[in-house]
């Protein structure tokens, strides 16, 4: 073993505390080698062990009759009927994307797709949730250009459509952007592949691309705050090759059609270390690897480098011994490396050999079971006061306010972004980016999946509990607005330094709100990711628990989209409007204030209103549907008008005292619907009988969004302003 003396400085460089290193010494009964220290370092990193979040994650509901696999595997799995399963997960690639935006984002997409096809699913859709700093920040344009190009470059080359997502801006992300990638795949419900190793003596097989020095200590880097020298961490960012991954996908799925695989695991964060340790630990076995047999693309690589490399497009699998040559033939046909690098043992130890020497001999179980678990001290976020509508002047020019909002960074069109992604490849994208949720039709069936992601960080900052609940409810509402039934979520918990009690309080509050919403909406968490230490020089991001939601619609032909479809249809508002302006985009963009309590989330009303809307859509009574969210009612109406190229005449009720609160308040649990005028009265009666608040807003038609005494806006002018932000911002990119 290595004769390098382990000093406190070396321990600290590996991200371990002195107490954690004492535990390492207890487990080993001796000083570890450098390779063993590196393995402890990555396995016990925040990124891999969830040591600060594990106690809170247990509060999330993860079970339902349709859940086949919850958290703990490469991805979650739900039963979607007809013998089929949807497999999905969301992962972060935040730190790498800030350091090297193209490769950081590209390998984030590649990694999450591997998580899904490792389970035996063919990826059918990608989603991304992006957060950048202020548009005026000197790095923002460079980061947007690189991230968008990286996502598009990898996904497009893989032939998987990018169908939905988010892009938002805030100064808190200036030094720490967020790149969260989600993939949804389709598999046979009775042919899901898992990662638990089995069978002493079974061969351990390495497949895919060769191992290089890229990405070494990537998991450790993702578990630390940024500082001014973060650019120097560029070597810890992996380099992706989507063409190799496409070959790997096809080879794996071809092998999965046989009976060869015992267990399979993607080499993601911590590479060969995490894949070998997690597979053997889940199976209660040991594993012995000969690192001289690992395919490498660089000379002189040490055991430490091979084990900690995060080179992309690699898999580790355990095969039935008699299937070796069948598997080898498949991977060689696809021109991929196939190497038998080890064997399962009954020792319970991870044993690594190189050049005839033992470089590591360590018990597997403690690497997982003894990973530190911290119950970090936390303080609750102080409640913010309500913002009274009467405390804000009613704007004299409502149309001018709407134009300012529609042209703002957070509400402007994202067309510039999603047109760089191939969202139509495979030919099954029924609803494209720009709506509430994407709809992807399943092959050979009328059935489809509805897919979305959402989060409102300003709500989470103002009130983590309400913000966490709202993030879940918003995705549930997005899916419902299309006519689909929401089934389950994945999450990506992006927060600052958990060692600061106020940050841990944000995390705790968001988890509690999410759990409450998931239970009320029958909408379990089946997979997820935690990304902490999203800080630069001690300044953290807004708490951002991104939620990715998936639902099912029996017939995509019945799905409803946001554009107004025809003139002379009735416009209805479902849900109660109180004019809540706290933590709203109106308050921030028009009055320059980021304060106030966010809108409360009434989960009983959310469920009641959403179920009612879904029933109307299923009955063929709704021609357009849009959930009412950022920017409030008037922004929702404008988005529907711009999408359809049709105006509307909308009345503000006579009893409304403050038009700005009514039009721009962000009250939750609301939908704007259009229905055929002949059906309107019956629908309103039905709503009243169901206890669902409903308001007749007006009628579609013309080329203006006409608010009567509050002014009228040309739909074409609204669209021009709405579409201008991104092209103008990105025109400065060389």
N, C-alpha and C positions, 0 to 999 in steps of 0.2 A: 504494500500500500504506500501512498504518498508519504514522504518524510517531511512535508511542509509543516512547520509549527503553526498551529492555529492560535492567533493572537486576538485580543479583544477588538482590535481594529478590523481584522478580517471578518470576525463575527458580525460586527456592525455593518460592514460593507455588504454582507449577505442579508441584511434586513432583520436579523434576529436580535432580540433583547438579551441582556445578560441572564435573566431568569429563564428565557426560552432555551438558551444554550446550556444552562444547568440541567434542564430536562433532557436535552440531547445526550449529555454525559451520563445521566442516570439510565436512559434507555440503552445506550451503547455499552456502558460499563468501561469505557475507554475514550480517549480522544478520537474523534472521527477523522477520516482522511478528507482531503479537499473535495473529492467527489461526493463523499457521504455528506459533508457539510452543505454542498451545493444542492443535494437532493432534499435535505431537511429544509433548506432555505426556500425552495420553490413550493414544496408540498405544504409548508406552514405559512406561505405568504397569504396575505388577505385575499388575493385574487383566486387562489386555489382552495383555501381552507375555510373562508368565510368566518374567520375567528371572531370578528366584531358583530356579525349580523346573524349568526346561526340561531341564537336564542330567540331573536325576534321573528325570524322567518317561520319558525314552528307555529306561529299564531295564524298563518294563512290557511284557509280551507283548500284542500288539495284533492278531495274525493267527490265523486258523483258516479251514478250508474254508467255513464258514458265514458268515464276516464279509464283507459287501459293502462297507462303508465303516467305517474305523476313525477314530481321532482326527484332527481337522483340518478337519472340516466342522461345520455347525450342530448335527448330531447324528450318532450312530453308527447303523449299519444292519446287521441280520443276516437271513439267509435262514431262514425258518421252514417252508419246504416249500409245496407246492401253488401255487407262483408268487407267494407272499406274503412280505413282509418286515416285521419289527418295527423300528421306529425309536425310539430313546430316548436321553435324556441327563438329567443332574442338574446344577443350577446353584445357587449360593448367592445369597441376598439378606440377608446378616447385618447389615451396618452400617445399611442403610436401615430394616430391621425394628426395630432398637433405637431409632432416632430417631423413626420414625413407624410403629408396628407394623402398623396396618391396611393402609396403602398400601404399605409395604415388603414385606409378605407377599403382598398381592394382586398387585403388579406382578412379584414373583418368579414366581408361578404363571403370569401372563400371558406373561412373557418365555420361560419354558421351553416353554410350548405353542407359541409362535411358532417356536422353534428346531426343533420337530418338524414342524409343518405346512409350514414352509419347504422341507423335504425332499420334500414331496408326500404326507405321511402324515396321515390323520385321527386326532387324539388319541382314545384309547379308555380311558385310565386315568391318574390322577395319584397321586403318592405324595409324602409330605413327611417330613423328618427334622428334628425340633425339639429344641433344647437351651436350657434356661432356667437361671437362677441358683437359689439356694436358695428354697424356697417361702416362707420367712419374710422374704425381702428385700422392701423396701418397693415395688419396681417390678415384682416378678415377676407378681403377679396382673394388673396393668394390661397387661403385655406379652403374657401368655398370651391374655387376652381379645381384644386387638387382632389378634394374629397368627392365632388360630384363626378369628376373624370374617373377616379378610382372605382367608385361604385358601378358606374356605367361600363367601364372597361371590363371588369371582372364578370359582372352579371350578364352583359351582352354576349361575351365570349362563351359563357356557359350555356347560353340559350335558355335562360330562365327569366321570365318577365319581371320587371320591377313595377309593381302595380299600385303602391300606396306609400304614404310616408308623411313626414312633417319636416319643416325647416323653420326655426325660430331664432331670434336674436335677443341678446341682452348683454350688458356690460360685464356681468358676472362670468361670462364665458370667454372673455377676452384672452385670458391666459390658459384656458383649459376647455377646448371645444368638446362636444359630445357627438360621437358617431355610434349609434346603436343600430345593429343590423338584425333582421328577422327573416327566417325562411320557413315556408310552409311546404310540406311534402305530402305525397299520397302513397299509401301502402295497403296491402291486403291485411286485414285486421288479424288474421291468424298466422302472419309471417313477419312478425316484428323481431328484430335482432337486438340482443342485449350484450352487455360488456362483462358479465361475470365469468371469469375463467373457470374451466372444469376439466378434469381428467389428468391425473399425474402422468407425466411422460408425453403428453400431447405437445406437438411442436408449436413454437411461437414464431410467427411469420411477420416480417416487415415488408410492406408493399408501398409503391408510389414513387415519389421523387427521392433524390439523394439528399443526405444530410450535409448541411454547411454550417458556417459559423453565424449566420444571421439569426437574430432573435434571441441570442443567449441572454438570460436574465430578463426576458420580456415580462414574465409573470411578476418578478420582483419589482421591476420598474413600474408596472401597473398598480403596485401596492404602495406607492410613495408619492408624496407631494412633488410638484414641479418647483424648480428654482430657476434663477437666471441662466444657469448653464445647461438647461434641459436640452438645448440643441445638440450638445455633445453626446446625447443618448441615441443618436441616429443609428448606431450599429445594433441597438436592441430592437429595431423595427424589422419585422420579417419582410421578405420579398416574395410576391405571389406570381404564379404562372397558371392562369385560368385554362390554358390548353391542356396542361398536364392534369389539372383537376377534372376536366371533362373526360379524359381517358380513364382517370381513377374512378369516377362515378360510374361509367359504363362497365368497367371491369368488375367493380364491386357488385353491381346489380346483377351482372351475368353470373358471378359466383354464387350470389344469394339465391339464385334460381335452382341451385343444386343443394345437396345436403351436406356440404363440406364444412361449414363454419360452426364452431362451438361458441366463440365469443369474438366481438370486434369492437375496437375503440379508435376514435380519431386521435391523432397526435396534435392536440391543440396547445393551450397554455402549458408550459413546462414540458412539452414535447414527449420524448420517449420515457422520461421519468414518470409523468402523471399517468400516461397510458398503461405502462407496465405495472405500476404500483396499484392503480385503481382496479385494474382487471384482476390481479392476483388477490387483492384484499377482498373484493366482492365475492370471489370464489373460495376464500379461506385457504389459499394455497401459497406456495413459494414460487419464485421464478428465477431462473438462471439465464443470463444473457452473455454471449460472446461478442463483445463490441468490435472485434476484428471483422466480423461478418456483416456489420451494418454498412450499407452502401453510402459512401461519402463522396463529396465533390471537391474536397480540399485536402491537401496532404498534411500529415502530422497532427491530425486532430486527436486530442486527449480524451480520456474517458469522461472527464468533467464536461468538455465541450459537446461531445456526442449526446450525453444524457440531458443537457440543458438547452441544446439547440431547439429553436422553434421554427425551423425550416418548414415550409408549407407542403400541402398535398401529400401527406403521409398517413398511413394507417398501420395499426398493429392488430393482428388477429391470431386466434388460436384455432387450429384446424384439426379435423379428424386425421389421424396418421395416414390412413389409406387414401385421403383426398389430396395429398401433397402435389402429385403430378398433374392432376386435373386442374388444380388452382394455378400451378406454375404455368401451364399451357395458356390459360386465360390471360394472365397478366403479361406474359411474354408476347401474346398476340396483340395486346394493346400497347406494347413497347414500354412497359413499366418495370421497374426493379421489383424483384421477388426474391427475398432472402430468408432462409431459415436461420434465425439469430439466437434461438434459445429453446428452453423446454420448461414445462411446468413441473414443480417438485412438491414434495410433502413437507419441506423444511419450514415453511412460513417465512423464509428469508428472501430478500432480494440480493442476489449474488451477481456481481459484474466482473467479467474477466477481460483483460486486454494485454496483448503481447505475452500471454502465458501467465500473467500475474493477476491476483485478485485485487481489484481496485475498490471494491465495496462489498461488504457483507453485513447486512443490516435487517432487522426484523421489519416485515411489511406492515403489520397491523398498527404499530404505534405511529407510523408515518401518517395514517389517516385518523385512527381513534384517539391518539394522544395529542393531536394538533390542539394548540391552545384555544380555549373558548373563553372569551371575555364578556362579562356583563358590564359594559362600559357605563360609567356614571352619566346621567342625562338630566337635562332640565327641560321642562315643557316650554314651548314657544309662547310668549305672552300674547294674550288675546288683543286684537286690534279693535278700535272703536268702529261702529257703523259710520258710513258716510251718508249723511242726509242729503237727499236731492235738493232740498231747500237751501243748503249751504253753498250750492254751485249755481252760478248764473246760467239761465236758460239761453243757449246761443240764439242770436237773432237770425242766423243763416244756417239752417239745418242741412241743406244741400252741400254747403261748403265744408261742414264738419264731416259729412259722409265721404266726400271726396278725399279729405285729408286722411281719414281712417283707411279707406280702400287703397290708398297709395303708400301706406306706412309699411315698414319692414315686416311686421308680423301678420298683416292682413292682405298684403298684395298677392297677386297671382304667382304660383310656383311653376308656371308653365316652362320658364327657361330651364328649370332644374329637371323636371320629369321628361321633357322632350329629348334629353340626352340619354335617357334610359330606354331600352327596348321594352315597352310595356305590352306589346302585342304578339311577341314571339310565342309559339305554340298555338296561337290562333284561338285561344279560349278565354281571353279577357273580355268579359261582357260589360263591366263598368270600369272605366279607366281612371287614372289619377285625376284628382280635382274634385271628387265627390266626397260623401261621408265615409264610404267604405268601397273597396274594390270588390267586384264579383268575378270569380273565375269558375267557368263551367268545367265539370269533371268529364273526362273522355267517355263518349258513348252514352251519356245520360243527360236528362234535363236538369239534374241536380247541380248545385254550385256551392262554393265556399265564399263567404263574405269575410274580408280581411281588412283590418285597420290598425292604426296605432295612435295613441294620444296621451297628452299630459299637459297640465296648465301649471308650470312652475311658480308663477306669481301667486296662485292660490295656495300652493304647498308652503311657500315662504310665509305667507300671512297667517295661515292656519293649517299645519300639516295634516291634522285629522280630516278636516273638510277637504283639503286638497287631494289627499290619498283616495278618499271616497269618490271625489269628483272625477279623478282620472279613470277609475274603473267604470263609473257610471257613464262617462262620455263615450268610451269605446262601445259599451253596451247599447247606448243610444245611436251611435253611428251605424252599427250593424242592424239594429232594429229599423232605422230609417230606410234601409234598402228593402225591407220585408223579410230579412233572414232572422233566424233564431240564434241568439248568442249562446255559445256552448262553453267556452273556456278561454283563459288568458295565459300569456307569458308576461314576465315583467323584467324590466331593466332598471335597477335601483341605483341611480347616479347621485352621489352625495359627496360632501367634503370630508374633512378629517374626523373620523369617529372618536378620536381622543379628545376632541373638544365637546364638552357636555351639551352645548346648544345644537351642535350638528347631530349628535346622537339623539337628541330630543326630536329633531326634525325627522330622522329615520324612524324612530319609535312611533311618532304620531302618524306618519304616512302609512306605516304598516297596519296600525290599528284601524285607520280609516278604510284602507283597502280591504282588510279582512271583513269589516262590517258590510261593505258594499258587495263583496263577493258572496257572502252568505245570503244577503237580502235578495240578490239577483240570481241566485243559483248558478254561479258563474265562477267555477274553481280555478285556482292557479295550478298549471301542470308543469311549468318549467320556468326558468328565469336566470338572472345574473345579477350580481352585486358589484358595483364599481364605486369604491371609496377613494379617499385622498384626491378628489378632483379639486385641487387647490394649487395656487401659484403664489409663492412667497406669503403664505398664510391667509390668502383671500380665497374663500370658497365659492363654488357655483351656487345658484339657486337650487334647492332640493328638487330633483327631477326624476320621480318614479314613473318611467315610461311604461305604458301598458299596451301590449299587442293583443288584440282580440280576434277570435275566429268564430264564425257561426255558419249555419247551414241553411240553404233555401232549397226546397224540394223541386222548384221549377224556376230556372233563371228567367224564363219568359215573363214571370210575374214580378220580377224585381222592379223597383222604382228608383229613379235617379233625381238629381236636384233641379235640372232645367225646367222652367215653365214650358209647357208643351203647346198650348193653344190659347187663343184669345177667348174671352167670355167664360172662363172657368172661375169658380169661387175659391178664394184664398182663405184658409182657416188656420187659426193658431190653437194648438193643443197645449195645455198647461197654464199655470197661473203666472201672471206678470205683476210684480211688485215694484220693479224698477230699481234693482240692486246695482249700485255703482261702485261699491268697495272693490278694490283690487282689479278694476275693469280696465280694458284697453282704452276706453273713452277717457277715463280719469287720467291715465298715464299720458296718452298722446295729445289730448286737448288741454289738460290742465297741468301737465308736468308733475303729477303726484303718484307715487307708488306706495299706497297706503290703504288702510281700511280693511275691514273684515271681508273675506270672499263670500260669494253667494252660498247660502246653506244648501245642503243636498238632502232632500226629503226622499229617502229610498223607497218608502211605501208609495209615494206619488210617482216616483220614477218608474217603478215596476208597473203600476196601474196604467199610467199614460202610455208607456212603451208597448205593453201587451195590447192595449186598445188600438194603437197605430198599426201594429203588425197584423191584427185581425182585419182592419180596413184594407190593408194592402193585399192580404191573402184573398179577400173577397172581391178584388178587382175594382175597388171604389176610389183609389188614389192615383192621380196622374203624375204628381211630383211630390217629393218629400225631402225635407232638409232639417237636420236638428239645429236648434238655435243655441249658439255657443259664443265664441269670441266676437265681440263687437255688438252683440245683442240682436234685437229683432230687425232693425233696419239694414244692418249688414247682411243678415240672412236673406232678406228679401232681395237685396241688391245682387247677391251671388246667384240667386235663382233666376233673376231677370237677365243678368249678363250671360249666364250659361245658356239660356234659351233664346236670347235676342228678342225678348218680348217684355213689354212693360207691365205695369199694374196700377190701378187706382186704389189707394189704401187710405182708410180713415183712421185717424187717431180718436179714440172714444172721447166723447164730450166731458166725461167725468175725470179725465186725466189732468192733474194739476201741473205736472212737470213733464213736458214732452221729451226732454233729453233723457230722463230716467226711463220712460216708457220705451223709447226707441233704441237706446244704447245700453240699458241695464242688462246684466248677464244672468238673469234668473235661470235656474236649472230645470231640467225635466220638460223642456218645451220642444215642439216640432212645428214647422210651417208646412202645411199641406195644400195642394190644389186638388179640387174634385170637380166633376162635372156639375154644373149649376143645378141640374134636375135632381141630383142626389144630396145637395147640401142640407136641406131641411131634415131629411131622414137621418143623416149622419149626426147633426147637432142634437136631435132628439135621443139618438142612441148614446151619445156621449153623456148627456145629462142623466140618463137612466143608469149609466155606469159610474157616475160620480166623477167624470173626467172634465175638468175645466176646458171650455171651448169658446172661441171668439171668431165671429165672421169679420175678417179684416177688410175684404174688398173683392176686386175682380181683376183678372189678367186682361191685358190688351194694350194696344198703342206702343209707342216707342219711348215712353217716359215712365219713370217711377214717380207717380203723382201722389203727394201727401196732402193735397187740398191747401188749407191755409198755411201749412208748413213748407210749401214749396214743391217744385217738381224738378226732376233730374233726368236728362237725356241718357238712355241706357248705353248708347254708343260712347258718350263722353265718360260715363262711369267706367266702362270697360277699358278705354284708352288709359285712364289713370291707373286702373287696377293692374294692367299688364306692363306698366312702364318701369316699375321699381327695379326688377332684376336685370333687364337689359341695360338700364342706365348704370347700375352699380357695377356690373361685370364688364362694361365696355372699357373700363380702365385697366383691365387685365391684358397684358401683352400676349 
